């Protein structure tokens, strides 16, 4: 694997600003998508996974179990 080094001083100032703007926009979009995914998965955990994976349990216990399983996976991530 070869590493490429770019010296910022060799780039024109407008190119530096353009690259910085692209990086900020890309990381903002990535973070927004990640939080949206987290929100959807958390919602589905309480509404669907409890009934799907713990059908014989009490609804409260099923939701708690599904939430703990999701929290366990999220903490390991």
C-alpha positions as a Markdown table, in Angstrom:
| # | Residue | x | y | z |
|---|---|---|---|---|
| 1 | Unk | 0.0 | 0.0 | 0.0 |
| 2 | Unk | 1.4 | 3.3 | -1.0 |
| 3 | Unk | 0.7 | 6.5 | 0.9 |
| 4 | Unk | 0.4 | 9.7 | -0.9 |
| 5 | Unk | 1.3 | 12.9 | 0.8 |
| 6 | Unk | -0.2 | 16.2 | -0.2 |
| 7 | Unk | 1.3 | 19.3 | 1.1 |
| 8 | Unk | -1.3 | 22.0 | 1.7 |
| 9 | Unk | 1.2 | 24.8 | 1.0 |
| 10 | Unk | 1.6 | 23.6 | -2.6 |
| 11 | Unk | -2.1 | 23.8 | -3.3 |
| 12 | Unk | -3.6 | 27.1 | -4.2 |
| 13 | Unk | -5.8 | 28.7 | -1.5 |
| 14 | Unk | -9.0 | 28.4 | -3.5 |
| 15 | Unk | -8.3 | 24.7 | -4.0 |
| 16 | Unk | -7.7 | 24.2 | -0.2 |
| 17 | Unk | -11.1 | 25.9 | 0.5 |
| 18 | Unk | -12.8 | 23.7 | -2.1 |
| 19 | Unk | -11.3 | 20.5 | -0.6 |
| 20 | Unk | -12.2 | 21.6 | 2.9 |
| 21 | Unk | -15.8 | 22.4 | 1.9 |
| 22 | Unk | -16.1 | 19.0 | 0.2 |
| 23 | Unk | -14.8 | 17.2 | 3.4 |
| 24 | Unk | -17.1 | 19.1 | 5.7 |
| 25 | Unk | -20.1 | 18.4 | 3.5 |
| 26 | Unk | -19.2 | 14.7 | 3.1 |
| 27 | Unk | -18.8 | 14.2 | 6.8 |
| 28 | Unk | -22.0 | 16.0 | 7.6 |
| 29 | Unk | -24.0 | 13.9 | 5.1 |
| 30 | Unk | -22.4 | 10.7 | 6.5 |
| 31 | Unk | -23.2 | 11.7 | 10.1 |
| 32 | Unk | -26.8 | 12.5 | 9.2 |
| 33 | Unk | -27.3 | 9.2 | 7.5 |
| 34 | Unk | -25.7 | 7.3 | 10.4 |
| 35 | Unk | -28.0 | 9.1 | 12.9 |
| 36 | Unk | -31.1 | 8.4 | 10.7 |
| 37 | Unk | -30.2 | 4.8 | 10.6 |
| 38 | Unk | -29.7 | 4.7 | 14.4 |
| 39 | Unk | -33.2 | 6.3 | 14.8 |
| 40 | Unk | -34.9 | 3.9 | 12.5 |
| 41 | Unk | -33.3 | 0.8 | 14.0 |
| 42 | Unk | -34.1 | 2.0 | 17.5 |
| 43 | Unk | -37.7 | 2.6 | 16.5 |
| 44 | Unk | -38.0 | -0.8 | 14.9 |
| 45 | Unk | -36.4 | -2.5 | 17.9 |
| 46 | Unk | -39.3 | -1.4 | 20.2 |
| 47 | Unk | -42.1 | -2.0 | 17.7 |
| 48 | Unk | -41.1 | -5.0 | 15.7 |
| 49 | Unk | -38.2 | -7.0 | 17.1 |
| 50 | Unk | -39.9 | -7.6 | 20.5 |
| 51 | Unk | -42.8 | -9.3 | 18.8 |
| 52 | Unk | -40.7 | -11.1 | 16.2 |
| 53 | Unk | -37.9 | -12.5 | 18.4 |
| 54 | Unk | -39.6 | -12.7 | 21.8 |
| 55 | Unk | -43.2 | -13.7 | 20.9 |
| 56 | Unk | -44.0 | -15.7 | 24.1 |
| 57 | Unk | -42.6 | -13.1 | 26.5 |
| 58 | Unk | -44.6 | -10.3 | 28.2 |
| 59 | Unk | -44.6 | -7.2 | 26.0 |
| 60 | Unk | -42.5 | -5.2 | 28.5 |
| 61 | Unk | -40.0 | -8.0 | 28.9 |
| 62 | Unk | -39.8 | -8.5 | 25.1 |
| 63 | Unk | -39.2 | -4.8 | 24.5 |
| 64 | Unk | -36.6 | -4.7 | 27.2 |
| 65 | Unk | -34.8 | -7.8 | 25.8 |
| 66 | Unk | -34.9 | -6.4 | 22.2 |
| 67 | Unk | -33.6 | -3.1 | 23.5 |
| 68 | Unk | -30.8 | -4.7 | 25.5 |
| 69 | Unk | -29.8 | -6.8 | 22.4 |
| 70 | Unk | -29.7 | -3.7 | 20.3 |
| 71 | Unk | -27.7 | -1.7 | 22.9 |
| 72 | Unk | -25.2 | -4.6 | 23.2 |
| 73 | Unk | -24.6 | -4.5 | 19.5 |
| 74 | Unk | -24.4 | -0.8 | 19.4 |
| 75 | Unk | -21.9 | -0.6 | 22.2 |
| 76 | Unk | -19.6 | -3.1 | 20.5 |
| 77 | Unk | -19.7 | -1.1 | 17.3 |
